[in-house]
Amino acid sequence: MHNFKELLVWQKSMELVKDVYLFTKKFPKDELFGLTQQIRRAVISIPSNIAEGAGRTTDADFSHFIDIALGSAYEVETQLYISLDLEYIFHDDFKNIIEKIQSIEKMIYNLKKSYQKTKLTTNDQRPNTNDQQLNTNEQRLNTNDQRPNTNK
């Protein structure tokens, strides 16, 4: 398990949630159940999935939730471009927030990448369980060969 609150990527994504909530307040009211709700759900998903993955007990689960967080970050980025195209956000605000989301995307990607390197190194140091099973089976065969023949 990991302490998600110590992860800089989680801290930065929490700041992003606040930023997105503040600027989506300015979106048209008729978008409240459309783009506003969608972008808010996606941005909340980033730190939430990092935290959920950190709370899981297996490396595979943690990695899976990091992947989901990265997908949510790309979703938010896409929705920011849509917001700009619809003129719901000023270009300066867009530029500021797009830099933040892209920075978070890189952090998530690097976390995933470094985690995979660590896992590979750790796995290289572990004995191969298939080799252990083969050795056990070979010992059984050798033991069977040493038994006297009782079929006389």
Buried (B, 14 or more C-beta within 10 A) or exposed (E): EBEBEEBEBBBBBBEBBEBBBEBBEEBEEEBEEEBBEBBBBBBBBBBBBBBBBBBBEEBEBBBBBBBBBBBBBBBBBEBBEBBBEEEBBEEEBBEEBBEBBEBBBEBBBEBBEEBEEEBEEEEEEEEEEEEEEEEEEEEEEEEEEEEEEEEE
